[in-house]
Amino acid sequence: MRANVLVLSALGLAVLGLPLAGCGGSEEPVQEAKAPAGPRLVLQKTETADWQDVSAEVATVDQAQVLARIPGILTSLSVHEGDTVRKGQTIGRIVDSQLGPQAAAARAQMVQAQSELKRVKFLHDNGVYADARLEQAQAAAASARAQYDAATAVAGQGVVVAPATGRVLRADVPAGSPVAPGMPIAVITAGPTIVRLDLPETLASKVHVGSQVKASDLGNGGATGRVVKVYPAVTAGTVKADVSMPGIDDKLIGRRIAAKVQTGTREALLVPSRYVTERYGIAYVTIVGKNGSATQVPVQTAPSSQEGKVEILSGVSAGDTIVAAGTGATGQ
């Protein structure tokens, strides 16, 4: 019985040893993937423009206010928001019921003074009055004339004229309203249409005249311009800058838009977009090793200001060699 147990044990060890013996054999070598045929690129850092997102609005170089110059009633206003006016155009009239009688009284005094001067001069020429009496009459006539001219000028200030050529932005005082001197009646654009940036004060030293600006949401898909003026003042933590941008839509003055301003340059890894593939929302590049093997690594990318290129933020470094995705690509 003991001999049978020993035989069975030996057979069991022999059976268990079979798979162990199979596992202990030599493994087949791993086949490394070869780099696909196609253009290769050695990554190098290059200088690229550094952009910052800022807030902006469509504006004009200046805005001219139409102000009431005399007190009275705005009897007429012939323009509305959006109308185009020219400099010096009459757009309304203010009437003061007291100016008419004042001008008439000044005219009557002027006529009386001139008649008195004519009589005194006749008597002076005939030796009746002395020179002093003639000079007195002349002074009185000149004073009456000046008072009449002043009264007439004040009455003429009731005509409301456009101070500049442009479009009416606001004209919200209805006809028939009482107005006082200095009260705004309308606002008119003055000068060309521009894009006005609101820069954080931390960017004030980085943005200067000539800095490039890109704006979007302008009706034509976007536009590009350059800074023409940086205002030398900080208001509520922001600095304003004017941008000349030909072709912008000026139908809505004051419209807020998104813009990017160039704040300098920096070094970056820029590669043509065909060297980057994307799967399931993750970007990959194929790195070529020194032995010719290819390895795909995930990378983080960002859009670039250079057309047809993307910026690689992480995953590879300068000096790595990458190959274009697909074998049909030619050139770099």
Residue, then its C-alpha position, 0 to 999 in steps of 0.5 A: m500500500r505504501a509503495n502504491v502511494l509513492v508511485l501515485s505521488a511521483l506520477g503527480l509530480a511528473v504531471l505538474g512538472l509538464p506545464l512548468a517545463g513548458c513555461g521555462g522555455s525561452e520567450e520569443p523576442v518582442q517586435e518593435a514597431k518601425a516608424p512609418a514612412g513620411p516626413r520627419l521633423v526635429l522639434q525646435k523652439t521658435e519665437t511666437a507672438d504672445w496673445q492676451d484676451v481682452s475686452a473691447e468695444v466698437a467706438t469712434v475717436d470722439q463723440a460730440q455733444v449737441l448742447a443747448r446754449i440758451p434757456g427756452i423750449l425745444t420747439s423742433l428736433s429734426v434728427h433721430e438715432g442713426d441719422t447721418v448729419r454734417k457739420g453746421q447742419t441745423i437740426g433743431r430750434i430753441v425759443d425763449s419768449q423773452l429774447g424777442p422783446q429784448a431784441a426789439a427793445a435793443r433795436a429801438q434804443m439803437v435807432q433812437a441813439q442813431s437819430e440823436l447822433k445825427r441831430v447832434k452832429f448837424l448842430h455841431d457842424n453849425g457851431v451850436y454844440a461843442d466837441a464834447r457833446l458830439e463825442q457823447a452822442q457818438a458813444a451813446a450810439a455805439s453802446a446802443r448798437a453793441q446792445y442790439d448786436a448782443a441781443t441778436a446774437v443771443a437770440g440766434q443761439g436758439v438754432v441747434v446745429a450739428p458740431a461735427t459730421g457723423r451719425v446721431l447716437r442719441a437724440d432723446v430730448p423730445a420736441g416741446s421740452p424745456v431746456a437749460p444752457g448746457m443741457p445735452i440734446a443729442v450725441i453725434t459720432a466724431g471721427p473714424t470708427i475704431v475698436r477701443l480696448d479695456l486693458p488690465e493695468t498689468l498689460a499697460s507696459k506690454v502694449h504699445v503703439g503698433s501692437q497687433v490686435k485681432a477681434s472677432d464677432l464683427g459680422n465679417g468673421g473677424a478683423t485685424g488691426r494695430v494699436v494707434k493710441v494708448y491713453p496715459a491714465v488708469t481708471a478702475g484698474t484698466v487702461k484704454a487703447d484705440v485700435s485702427m481696424p479697417g473694415i469693421d462693422d460700425k452699425l452698432i457703436g458701443r457694441r462689446i466684442a472679444a479681442k486679442v492683443q499682442t503683448g510680446t514674444r515667447e519661445a514655443l514648440l510649433v509643429p504643422s498640424r499634420y504631425v498631430t493626430e487625435r483619438y477620442g479627444i486626445a492628441y498624439v504625436t509619433i516619436v522616432g527613436k534612435n533605433g528607428s522605432a516609433t512610439q505614439v505619445p499623448v501631448q497637450t496642444a494649443p492653437s497657434s497664431q501661425e496658420g497651419k500650425v499648432e503649439i505643443l505644450s507638454g508630452v515632448s521636448a525640443g530635440d525629439t524627432i516626430v513623423a507626420a501622421g499618415t504615409g502620404a504626406t510629403g514635405q514639411 
